[in-house]
Amino acid sequence: MMAETCERMVAAGLPLTRVGVFVRTLHPDVVGRNFVWRPGAEIVAGTANYEMLESEEFRNSPLAIVFAEKREVRARMDGPDAKRFPLFDDLRAEGITDYIALPLLNVDGSAHASSWTTKQPGGFTEAQLKALHDLIPALARLIEVTRWRFTASVLLDTYVGNRAGGRILDGQIRRGHAETMDAAIWLSDLRGFTALSDRLPPATVIDILNLYFDCQVSAIAAHGGEVLKFMGDGLLAVFPIDEYVGDVGNACAQVLEAACEARANVEAMRFPVGETIERFRFGVALHVGRVLYGNIGGGNRLDFTCIGPAVNLAARLEKIAGRLHRTVLASSAFAETCPDRWQDLGEYPIGGFSGAARVYGLKDETAGAYPP
């Protein structure tokens, strides 16, 4: 959108050299996004983290004024304000003659920013500046709509996951709206979490949980999975089989690789508490089966999740993994997709199920791989 806008403006007679749009967003790690246009080049898009707001580069820039005071900043590179900001030295070196930063005001009162430069001798004319000012309100509306669509997508990705977020934005928002899918299921738990929570301050426990979940989420995402839910210290993730072109063996191989990566990450995890260093253990149960994936809840409070006997079995297996002091445990349905990696640990009764289930442990783990 910005590329076409700038190209049309140049065609209409505005001598633009570089245009930047800087938009704040709602994201746990990213404070904003920027889009920079130059004639004959692709739009360069980037992101800025929250630390950027405290940087000298930002605080000593025209954009800091635009964001904070919601007013424009203009300077001709041969005028009295030419030395006002360090940025202007770089612009002069490029041959820029004029610079103007304009706020993009949204209907909710928030302000974003745009910057416009030219190499035209003498800078922008008054007529050209008027054209820019006349364009800004319409441009701000379009950017606002685009920004909110992007923000909604980011927030849904952050809180319910990419696939679930996409379905919600596509209109799957009614309670009971669900579909079945074949998936590999991951259910994990941090061992000793209750005792840990009892003896450590709540803020420390939160820091530990965030670090612990980082050990898993990166591995899950890298192998095509999606985290559906954090439940205290528990984590539920799915790896849809159709994402692997229906190849169950390939899907389960990817899940197993993710589990091994997460195991190594947690084993390497250290957290200083006072004069001691905390180390951690976790367990993960792997299963493959059919799940119901969709909206479940009460009234107008819904959750996009997956349910079904396959999920229930994975939850029971995770408890057995704890009793056996195993890190990675699998059902027979999962283990048979890559049998050379597993050893038969026998049959165990499964709460809520009519019969016992055979469970499998990784061959590279010994019985009692970690202490109770």
C-alpha positions in Angstrom: 0.0 0.0 0.0 2.8 2.5 0.9 4.7 1.6 -2.3 1.8 2.3 -4.5 0.9 5.5 -2.5 4.4 6.9 -2.9 4.7 6.0 -6.6 1.4 7.7 -7.3 2.5 10.8 -5.4 5.7 11.0 -7.4 3.7 10.6 -10.7 1.5 13.4 -9.5 4.6 15.7 -9.2 5.8 15.3 -5.6 9.7 14.9 -5.7 9.9 12.3 -2.9 13.3 10.7 -2.2 12.6 8.7 1.0 9.4 8.1 2.9 9.1 6.4 6.2 6.0 5.2 8.1 6.4 4.3 11.8 3.6 2.5 13.5 3.2 1.5 17.2 1.7 -2.0 17.7 0.6 -4.2 20.5 3.1 -7.0 20.9 4.9 -8.5 23.9 8.3 -8.0 22.2 7.9 -5.4 19.5 7.0 -1.8 20.2 6.5 -0.9 16.5 7.1 -1.5 12.9 8.6 0.7 10.2 8.3 0.8 6.5 10.8 2.8 4.3 10.2 3.6 0.6 12.8 4.8 -1.9 12.3 5.3 -5.6 12.9 2.2 -7.6 13.5 0.0 -4.6 11.5 -2.5 -2.6 9.8 -1.3 0.7 12.2 -2.1 3.6 10.2 -3.3 6.6 11.6 -3.6 10.1 10.6 -3.9 13.8 11.8 -2.1 16.9 11.9 -3.5 20.4 11.0 -1.7 23.6 14.6 -0.9 24.4 14.7 1.3 21.3 12.5 3.9 23.1 15.3 4.4 25.6 18.1 4.7 23.0 19.9 7.9 22.4 19.2 7.5 18.7 15.5 7.6 19.2 15.4 10.2 21.9 17.5 12.6 19.8 15.3 12.2 16.7 12.4 14.1 15.2 10.2 11.1 15.6 10.4 11.2 19.4 8.8 14.6 19.2 6.1 13.5 16.8 5.1 10.5 19.0 5.3 12.5 22.3 3.8 15.8 21.2 1.7 14.8 18.2 3.1 17.7 16.1 5.1 18.0 12.9 8.9 18.6 12.7 10.3 20.2 9.6 13.8 21.3 8.7 15.5 22.4 5.4 19.1 21.0 5.3 20.5 24.5 4.6 18.3 26.3 7.2 18.7 27.2 10.9 17.5 23.8 12.1 19.9 21.8 9.9 22.0 20.8 13.0 19.1 20.1 15.3 19.2 16.3 15.1 22.1 13.9 14.4 19.9 12.3 11.7 20.2 15.4 9.6 23.9 14.9 9.1 23.2 11.6 7.4 20.4 13.1 5.3 22.7 15.9 4.0 25.3 13.3 3.2 22.7 11.6 1.0 21.9 14.9 -0.8 18.6 15.5 1.0 17.5 19.1 0.9 14.3 19.0 3.0 12.7 16.9 5.7 9.3 16.9 7.3 7.9 14.5 9.9 4.1 14.4 10.2 1.9 12.7 12.9 -0.6 10.1 11.8 -3.4 10.7 14.2 -5.9 7.8 14.9 -9.5 8.1 15.9 -8.6 6.7 19.4 -6.2 9.6 20.0 -3.0 7.7 19.5 -0.3 9.1 17.2 2.0 7.3 14.8 4.5 9.0 12.5 5.6 9.5 8.9 8.7 11.2 7.4 9.1 12.7 4.0 12.3 13.9 2.3 13.3 15.3 -1.1 16.5 16.1 -3.0 14.8 18.9 -4.9 16.9 22.0 -4.9 15.5 24.5 -2.4 13.4 21.7 -0.7 9.7 21.3 -0.9 7.6 24.1 -2.3 4.6 25.5 -0.3 2.2 23.8 -2.8 4.0 20.4 -2.3 3.8 20.8 1.5 0.1 21.5 1.2 -0.3 18.4 -0.9 1.4 16.3 1.8 -0.7 17.8 4.6 -3.9 17.2 2.6 -3.0 13.6 2.1 -2.2 12.7 5.7 -5.7 12.4 7.1 -6.8 9.9 4.5 -3.5 8.0 4.8 -3.8 7.9 8.6 -7.3 6.3 8.3 -6.0 3.6 5.9 -3.0 2.9 8.0 -5.2 2.7 11.1 -7.5 0.1 9.6 -4.5 -1.9 8.3 -2.8 -1.6 11.7 -5.8 -2.8 13.7 -6.1 -5.8 11.4 -2.5 -6.6 11.9 -2.8 -6.0 15.7 -5.7 -8.4 16.0 -3.8 -11.0 14.1 -0.7 -10.6 16.3 -2.7 -10.7 19.6 -4.6 -13.8 18.4 -1.3 -15.4 17.4 0.2 -14.5 20.8 -2.7 -15.7 23.0 -4.4 -18.6 21.0 -1.8 -19.6 18.4 -1.3 -19.0 14.7 -3.7 -21.6 13.3 -6.4 -20.9 15.9 -6.0 -17.1 15.4 -6.4 -17.5 11.6 -9.6 -19.4 12.1 -11.0 -16.9 14.5 -10.2 -14.0 12.1 -11.9 -16.0 9.3 -15.1 -16.1 11.3 -15.0 -19.3 13.3 -16.2 -17.6 16.4 -19.5 -19.4 17.3 -19.6 -21.7 20.3 -19.5 -25.3 19.2 -17.9 -24.4 15.8 -15.3 -27.1 15.6 -13.7 -29.6 13.3 -11.9 -32.9 13.6 -8.3 -33.3 12.7 -5.6 -35.9 13.0 -2.7 -34.6 15.0 0.3 -35.6 17.1 -0.3 -34.4 20.7 2.2 -33.0 23.1 1.4 -32.6 26.8 4.2 -31.6 29.2 4.6 -30.7 32.9 7.3 -29.2 35.1 8.2 -31.7 37.9 8.1 -30.4 41.4 6.3 -27.2 40.5 4.1 -27.2 43.6 7.0 -27.4 46.0 8.9 -24.8 43.9 5.9 -22.4 44.1 5.7 -22.9 47.9 9.3 -22.0 48.6 10.0 -19.2 46.1 8.5 -15.7 45.7 5.7 -15.5 43.1 7.7 -13.1 40.9 10.6 -15.6 40.8 8.2 -18.5 39.9 6.9 -16.5 37.0 10.4 -15.8 35.7 11.2 -19.5 36.0 8.0 -20.5 34.2 8.8 -18.1 31.3 12.3 -19.5 31.0 11.0 -23.0 31.2 8.4 -22.4 28.5 11.0 -20.8 26.3 12.8 -24.1 26.4 9.8 -25.8 24.8 8.0 -23.3 22.6 11.0 -22.6 20.4 11.4 -26.3 19.7 7.7 -26.9 19.1 7.4 -24.0 16.7 10.6 -25.0 14.8 9.1 -28.4 14.1 5.7 -27.3 12.9 3.7 -27.5 16.1 1.4 -25.0 17.7 1.1 -24.3 21.4 -2.6 -24.2 22.3 -2.6 -23.7 26.0 -0.4 -23.0 29.1 -2.0 -24.6 32.2 0.0 -23.5 35.2 3.2 -25.3 34.5 1.6 -27.6 31.9 1.7 -27.1 28.1 -0.6 -28.5 25.4 0.6 -28.4 21.8 -0.6 -30.1 18.6 1.2 -31.0 15.3 -1.6 -31.3 12.7 -0.8 -34.3 10.4 -2.1 -32.5 7.3 0.8 -29.9 7.8 3.1 -32.8 6.9 1.1 -33.8 3.7 -0.7 -36.5 5.7 2.6 -38.3 6.5 2.1 -39.5 10.1 5.6 -40.9 10.3 7.2 -37.6 9.3 4.9 -35.7 11.7 5.8 -37.9 14.6 9.5 -37.8 13.8 9.3 -34.0 13.9 7.5 -34.1 17.3 10.2 -36.4 18.7 13.0 -34.1 17.5 11.2 -31.2 19.2 10.8 -33.3 22.4 14.6 -34.1 22.4 15.5 -30.5 21.8 13.2 -29.4 24.6 14.7 -32.0 26.9 18.2 -30.8 26.2 17.1 -27.2 26.8 15.5 -27.9 30.1 18.5 -30.0 31.2 20.7 -27.0 30.5 18.4 -24.6 32.2 19.8 -22.9 35.3 18.2 -20.3 37.5 20.1 -18.5 40.4 18.1 -18.2 43.6 20.0 -16.6 46.4 23.3 -18.5 46.8 22.0 -21.6 45.0 21.4 -22.5 41.4 18.1 -24.2 40.6 17.9 -27.0 38.1 14.8 -28.4 36.6 13.1 -31.5 35.3 10.1 -32.0 33.1 8.1 -34.7 31.5 6.3 -34.8 28.1 3.8 -37.4 26.8 3.4 -37.9 23.1 0.4 -39.4 21.3 -1.2 -39.3 17.9 -4.9 -39.5 17.1 -8.0 -37.6 16.1 -9.0 -34.5 18.1 -11.9 -32.0 18.0 -10.5 -28.6 17.4 -12.6 -25.5 17.9 -14.6 -23.2 20.2 -15.7 -24.4 23.6 -16.9 -22.4 26.5 -19.8 -20.8 28.4 -21.8 -17.8 27.4 -19.7 -15.3 25.5 -16.4 -16.5 27.0 -14.9 -19.0 24.7 -11.6 -20.9 24.3 -10.2 -22.2 21.0 -8.7 -25.6 22.0 -8.7 -29.3 21.2 -10.5 -32.1 23.1 -11.2 -35.7 22.7 -10.1 -39.1 24.0 -6.7 -38.7 22.3 -6.0 -35.6 24.4 -7.2 -37.3 27.6 -4.9 -40.2 26.9 -1.9 -37.9 26.5 -2.8 -36.3 29.8 -2.9 -39.7 31.5 0.4 -40.7 29.9 2.1 -37.5 31.2 1.2 -38.6 34.8 2.6 -42.0 34.2 5.8 -40.4 32.9 6.1 -38.7 36.3 5.6 -42.0 38.2 8.2 -43.7 36.1 10.6 -40.8 36.4 10.8 -40.6 32.6 11.3 -37.4 30.6 9.7 -38.5 27.3 6.9 -41.1 27.1 4.8 -42.2 24.1 1.7 -44.2 23.4 1.9 -47.3 21.2 0.2 -45.3 18.4 3.0 -42.8 18.5 5.9 -45.2 19.1 5.0 -47.5 16.2 5.7 -44.7 13.7 9.4 -44.8 14.7 9.8 -48.1 16.7 13.6 -48.1 16.6 13.7 -45.1 19.0 11.5 -46.7 21.7 11.5 -49.4 24.3 8.4 -51.2 25.6 7.8 -50.3 29.3 4.7 -52.4 29.7 1.0 -51.9 30.2 -0.5 -49.5 32.7 -4.1 -48.8 33.7 -5.4 -45.5 32.4 -7.8 -43.6 34.6 -11.1 -43.1 32.8 -10.3 -45.7 30.1 -11.8 -49.2 30.0 -8.5 -50.9 29.4 -4.8 -50.6 30.1 -2.4 -48.9 27.6 1.0 -50.0 26.6 3.6 -47.2 27.0 7.0 -46.6 25.6 10.1 -44.8 26.8 13.0 -43.5 24.7 15.9 -46.0 24.5 18.4 -43.3 25.3 16.7 -42.8 28.7 17.2 -45.3 31.6 14.6 -46.1 34.1 14.6 -43.4 36.7 16.2 -40.9 34.4 15.8 -38.3 37.0 15.1 -38.6 40.8 11.6 -38.2 42.1 
